[in-house]
């Protein structure tokens, strides 16, 4: 079963082909970073227009890379949500059009489920059950995963997502878009003892997150401190340490609360090297394993969409023949795949 995956949720156009027998066959990605950098963040209308220009050519490049034609496709998966409405509609429209033309099933998949399953593309994938920490620009979720579609959300951010806090702090420090990787590089030069920021919601029980207060602390410090390079680096270091500590504390609690022996970390913030090292140490101290997707699959990509779609299409799940997207789509609405009526 060969599945075409189409990812257009935000500012990256990702196309991939996944085969149940041979694994990942092709992976194409176009990033819009240069387009949005001059605005300091993603401009939704520009993102949608760029997806329109890129999707079909990238599908052709992926098929050529795999040595296949459109007629070799068994199904098509696309990102139905969450994401930018206009960008999602581009991928949904192309996927549905190809499905109608090729008479093959089409399935809209959940963007965060796809991130959660991205480590399954690695040579030694984690086994169910596991904990998943999903940290991106739009989401911070801690999920207990018993199987495909069998998710229990243990904690989530009550305000800003971790990635959003990274981007906003980077902007405050005058760093170019995208801010997360730039802030990590600057933090590596900072004095860890100069500033101390709060570790939000770690002094109370529970597994929810909050990053708005941390962001406010950074804003106040930037206003009051000097703007020299050493100060900016020290602020970046203190902010990153606060986020990493907060996530590590919550992961330790979740491991002890659930008794699960594996943690999956996915999403753009999962590419942060300091976070990866810290969570490895936490997992090891708790007798657990931590698993990550490769760096290329931490950010948005078509491979995770193709794999997630394969898992559900292979199990018989089908969608009605409509173009439908969900810019807001709570993860706890997902269910284990079941064959559609008449499938």
N, C-alpha and C positions, 0 to 999 in steps of 0.2 A: 504494500500500500504506500504510494508516494504522494505526499501532501505538500502543496505550495502554501507557504506562510507569508502573510502581508502585514507589516507593522507600520501604521501611520498615526500613532496616538498623539504625537507632539512634534518634535523638531528633527526626527531622524526617519528616513525611509528605509525600512529593512525588508529584504526579500530573501527567502531561503526555501530549500527543498529538503524534506526529511523522508526517509524510507524506513519502514519497519524492520526490514532485513539488513540493510546496509548502513543505516544511520544517517548522519548529516551528509547530503550530497553536494550542496552548494550554499553559499552565504554571500549576499551582496548588501552593502550598506552605504547610504549617502547621508552625511551629516550636514545640517544647516547652520552649524556654528558660525561660520563667517557671515552668513546672511543676517543673523540676529545680533551678532557681537556689537555692531554699531549702535544698537538700541539698548544694550545692556540687559536684554532678556528676550524671551520668545514673543514675537508678534503673531498672533493666531492667523490673521489673514494671509500674511506672507508664508507662514508654514503650510497652509492649505494649498496655496498656489504652487509652491515648490513640489509638494507631493504629487499634484496633478501632472507636473512635467516629468517626474522621476519614476513613478510606479511602473508603468508599462515597459519602458526601456530596461529597467532593472529586472523585471520578470524575464525578459528575453535574455539578459546576460546570465542570470542564474540557470536558466534552462540550457544555455550553451555551455556553461561551466560543467554541468552535470551530464552533458551529451544526450539530453532528452528533448522532446517536443511537448507541446501543450497536450497532445493526445495521450501522453504517457501519465498524465495526472490522474490520481484516484480520488482526490478531494482537494478543497481549498479552505484554508483557515485565515481569518483576518481578525484584527483587534476591534472588538465591538465597543469596548470601554474598559475602564474610565479613560478620559483624555479630552482633548479639544474637539468640540462637536464637528467643526468644519473639516479638520484633519481626519477624524474617524470616518466621516462620510466619504472621503476620497477612497480609502481602502475598502470600505464596505461596497461602494458602487463598482469598483473594479472587480472585486471578488465575485459579486453577484453576476456581473456581466459575463465573466469567464465561466462561471458555473452554468449559467443558462446556455451559453454557446457550446460548451463541452458536455453538457448533460451529466455533470458530476456534482456530488453533494458539497454544500458550502456551510461553514460553521463559524459563527462569531464567538471569539474566546475572550476571557477576562484577562486584561493586561497584567494584573498582579498575580493571578494564578500562573501565567506564563513565566513571570520572573521567579516565582516560587519553584517552578519545575525546571528552570534553566540548568541547575547542577546535574540533572539527569542526562544531560548531553556529554558529560565528562566520562573518561574511561572507567572510573570507579565511582558510580553514582551512589548516593545515599539510599538506604533502604527505609521503607516505612516501618514504624512511625518516626517522625522527627519534628523538631521545632523549626519554624521558619521566621527569621527576622527580615522583614521587607522594608528597606530604607531607601527612599528615593526623594526626588524633588516634591512630589505630591503626596507621598504616603509614608507613614511609619506604623508598621503593624507587627505584632508578635502573634504567631498562629501555631496551633498544635495541628499537625497533619497526620491523619490516620490512613489516608489514601487519596486518590484522585477525587476531588470534590467533597472529601470528608474533612472539613476544616472547622476548627473552633478558634475564634479570635479571642486571645487571652488578654491582649492589651493593644491600645492604639493611641495616637497623639490626640489630645483634646484641643489642640490649636495648630501651630505650625508643624509641618513635617521636618525631619532632621535635614533633609536635602535643601528644603526651602530656607532653613536657618543658615545653612552653609552659604547659600547663594546671597542672602541678604547681608550677612556679615562680610562676605567678600566685597560686595558693592560698597559697604560702609568704609572699607579699608582701601577703596580705590582700585580694586583688582578687576581685570577684564573678565568678560563673560566667556565661557562658563566658569563660575566662581569656585566651585568645589575643589578641582585639581589645583587651581592657582593658590587657594588658601592653604592647602596641604603643603605645597612647596614653601610658602612663606613661613608657615608654622615651624618647619624644620630648622629655621634659623633663630627662633625665638627663645628667650630666657623663660624657662618653665616656672620660675619662682617669682617673677615680677608682678603678675596679676593672678587673681583667683576669682573664678566665676562660679555661680551656684550650680548644683547638680539637681535639676528640678524633679520634684515628686519622688525623690529617693529616700526621703525621711518619713515616708508613710507607707503602709502596706499597698499591695496591688502592682499591676504590671502596665498601667497606662503611662503615657509620656506627655511631657509639655516642654516646649522650647521657646514660647513667646517671652517668658520671663528672662531666660538666658539672653535672648536677642536684645531685650531692653537693657540688661546690664552691659552688654557690649556697646549699645548706642550711647549710654551715659559715660562709659569709659572713653570712648572715642572723642566725645565732646570735651571732656575734661583733660585728657592727656595731650602730650605733644604729638606732632604728626611725623616725627623722624622715622627712618626705616627700622631702627631697633625697636621702637615702641610699637609700630604696626606689627612687626613680627612677633613680639611678646603677646599682643592682644590675640593674634591669630592662634598662637600656641595655647593660650589659656582657654580660648573658645573650643578649639578642637579637643583638648584634654577633657573639658566639661562634657561634651557630647559623647566622647568615647567612654568615659567613666559611667555616664548615665546608662548607655546601652549595655555596657558590661554588667552593671549591677542588676539590671532587669533580666538579662540572660541568665545570670547565676540564680536569681530567684525562680525563674521559670524552670530551669533544670531541676532544682530541688523540689519544686512544687509538683512537677509532672513525672519525674523519674525517667524521662525520655533520654536516650543516650547519644543523640545526634542533633546538631544545630546546623541549619542551612542559612546562609546569609546572602541575600540577593538584592538587586536594585543598585542604582548608581553610586550611592554612598558606600556600598559594599566593596567598591574598588579602592577605598581609602586604606593605604598600607598600615597606618597606625592602628586603625580599627581591626584590621585582619589579625595583626600580631597580638593585640590585647585579647581578642575573643578566642584565639588559639590557646592562650595561657589560661583563660577562664575555663574553657572546656576541658583542658588537660587536668586542671586542678579538681574538676568535678567528675573525672573519669569518663568524659564524653568526647565525641569527635565533632569537629566543625568542618563544613563543606562549603565551598564557594564555586560558582561558575567561573570559567576563565574570564580575564578582564574584558575581553571583547563582548562577552555576553552579560556583563553587569549592567551596562547601559542598554537602552532600547534596541532591539534587534529582531530580525525575522525568524531566526533559528528557534527562539523560545516559542514564538507563535506557531510555527510549523509543528514543533514537538507537542505542544499543548493540544493543538487541533488534532494531531494524529491520535493521541490518547483517547480523546472523546469520539472521534469519527470511527476509530477502530472498534470501539465498544458499541457502536450502533447509533450514537446520538446524531440527530439531524435538526436543522432549523427550518422554519417555514420559509418560503421563497419571497421574502420581503427585504428591503433595504432598511435596516434598523440599527441605530447605535445608542449607546448609553453613556453619555459623558460622566454621569455619576452612577456608580454601580457598586453597592456595598458587597464586600466579599462574602459576608455570611449568608447571602442569598444563593450562593452556588450549591449545587447538589452533585452527588455522584452520577456519572452518566447512565442514562437508561435509554433503550431503543425507543425512537419516536414511533408513533402509531403508524402502522403500515410499512415500517422499515424492515 
